[in-house]
Structure formats: structure tokens, C-alpha cells
Amino acid sequence: MGRLEKILDLILRGGSNQNIAFDDLVFLLERLGFEKRIKGSHHVFSKDGVAEIINLQPSGSKAKPYQVRQVRNIIVKHKMSGE
């Protein structure tokens, strides 16, 4: 199981939203085909075919739990698998 699969599995299981590294969440979104824009501490992700815009800010080295939930909901809604 590669890095992408491990991160995706961890996020989809949903048991540890507060323990997801910010860099891992950014890596996952980039590998899923999202385009990243950075403005200050905001990392804004968008993708053709996905109406939602994802706006992430780090909390130290971790992603904010509510942002992990938002990403999970978008992945499930749009049936993204990282392949």
C-alpha cells in the first residue's frame, strides 16, 4: 500500500480527523487532480467537474478536523479513488 492509498484509507475511515498531517492532505488533493492556489496561509483547491472549492489552512503541522471532514465528503460524493 503506497502513501496515497494509506492517506486515502485513513481519511475515509474517519476515526482520526485531528491526526491528519496537513502535508498529507495537500498531497492527496494534488494526486486526486485538484489545482492548488496559495494566498497567504490559505491553500485553495479546485477541480473541473467538482463544484466545491476546498480552502485549507494548517493548524501547526496538522490539518483542521473540520477540513478533513469536508475533503472526505467531497471524495465520497464524487467517488474519487486516487487511481
Helices and strands as residue ranges (DSSP letters): H 3-13, G 17-19, H 22-31, E 35-39, E 42-47, E 50-56, E 58-59, E 62-63, H 65-77
